[in-house]
Amino acid sequence: MIHDGDRPGPAGQDDEQRPTPGPPSPSGGRRYHRPPTQARRGPALLAGAGLVAVAVFIAVFGIVLTRPTAGEQHIDPLGRNDTTGTTGVEAAPVVAPRAVSAEQLAALPHATTFTTTPAAPRDPAPEQVPGGLVAHPTSAVPVYAAPGGDPVAVVPATQLLGIEPDITRTDTWLSILDTRPGWALVALPSRPNNSVAWMHTDTPDVTVATSPSVITVDRAAFELTLTTSGAVTGRWKAGIGKPGAITPAGRTFLLAALRDNASAFSTVVLPLGTHSDTHQTYGGGPGTVGLHTWPTPEVYGTASSDGCVRIPPDALSSLTEAMTRGDLPLGTPVLIK
């Protein structure tokens, strides 16, 4: 897992940047947008043994998402607009979000890998294969228990990662698990595991994009599978959490990509939006589960980690190559079963 221990989490979750929204589609709605590359965010972090320990900055991968080509006609899967003009069915009305004052917003917990969002609902279908939509708030936005319901948390535009004083930021991209007109049910990066919330998407403050890939971790088979555009592009033996520190099941997502060339066990770690249920802290961080390699191949195909998913070097190379191609962007859904 990512190194998680007793050191305090990062301070300060304000000063959110407000990137420029994506261009309008031909119909006047928001077009699926290519997220900014992570390279401009600066260096990445150290990952420690067991859980993912984020500590020393080196370099972060540049990540891109595909978007429809110019002039392409499509139906917005979030139900915000019909760009085909052929259905003849009136779109369902969009439920307006409940107003949230500045004082209420300040009192809500931020949804990050360091925090807990106790009022957030739980994923109603944690065993279902997630779809490919992902969402990025371009500024801090409230998320809700239901469309039009009570606010339960704030999702910041960026995620703080690392252990003080070595802290960096990466853009927040969340997997979308379900949709309603103008709304998306997103997986949260916070505790408890399988926390979700409804994000209002009929706003310039939220960008929606697609990932062509899904990562599946089959704990019973000790396998990790990468599927891209409906085709299996890689399958490898994997090591999972040992008894007493099992790898948590459910739908999560690719939170970040971190590099540390001095690491003794994995120069690249891919943190996920889920945590150890055993270790509340680990090695200085919040017990975040990640994908990474290991120095000895005997661990692959065994239950021997502290919760992270250990994969062979060729598997990690394939994943990072897919990221640089844009086939495995941040927010890509991950199903652990």
Secondary structure, DSSP 8 states (H G I E B T S, - for coil): -B---SS----------------B-TTSSB-------GGGG-------SSSB------EE-----B---TT---B-TTSS-BSSS----------------HHHHHHS-B-STT-B-TTS-B-S-TTS---SEEEEESS-EEEESSTTS-EEEEE-SEEEEEETTEEEEEE--EEEEEEETTEEEEE-SSBSTTBEEEEE-SSTTEEEEE-SEEEEEETTTTEEEEEETTEEEEEEE-BEE-TTS----EEEEB---EE-TT-SS-SEEEEEEEE-SS-SSBTTB--EEEEE--SSGGGTTSEEESS-EE--HHHHHHHHHHHHHTSS-TT-EEEE-
